[in-house]
Amino acid sequence: MALFGLFGKKSDEDVLKKFAEKAGNKRVQAVDRWEAIQALASYKSAEAVEGLLPRFSFHVDPSITDEEEKEAAFNGVVESGEVANAPVAAYLRKAETIAWPVKMLDRLVSADSVVGELIGFLETMDIDYERDPSRKIDLLAFLEERPDSRVVAVVERFLQDANETVRFSAVGAIDAQGEAEQAKGALLACFVGEESVRIRNRILEAFVTRGWDVGEHRAEAAPKITEGYKLDKGGTVRKR
């Protein structure tokens, strides 16, 4: 009986592998890929979820087919429930674009847990130059939409990132948090050393909104004030 079960399990693994190969291959005929997605979705296991996730890594024509396949794969993942949590979290960290895994996590786990995953991923990244910082930018954009007391401390170092868009996104993520004042000093240091006008404007807007002053750094900050803003006598940033 045990031997029969062993062979049965091996057969299931082989079947899942076969379906996964088809579901994750853009060169497979659409009808075969669709059948493979449907089959994997029916298993509702971690292994089946792992087989569905690669479908989000490529695009096929026509776009309606692409959308239908991805929606079916998405539903298959989230309907698998808790067994999908670990595979999706792992996929988040290796996917070229993170929108789909974040969307899945939003359906699978609590909002607090989603932020934890995003923060944990961001903590693995550095601030040095990289050819394509898009995942870092996307992470910061998602965190901007999710107020959480943990965000400011993790995002603050990205104010010094080598990429201008990353720095801009870091300001936005911090500015969206109720704990933004924790990074007031870092924002001011970024402002003083920043050449990008749009980043300085975004920082100035944060200071205006919160009624912050530049304190003892007036001499360094004043030359960096952009058109439309000013420092009052007390060093508080105002709009003109």
Summary of the structure (lengths in Angstrom):
residues: 240
radius of gyration: 23.6
end to end distance: 82.6
largest distance: 86.2
contacts: 738
relative contact order: 0.06
helix: 70%
strand: 3%
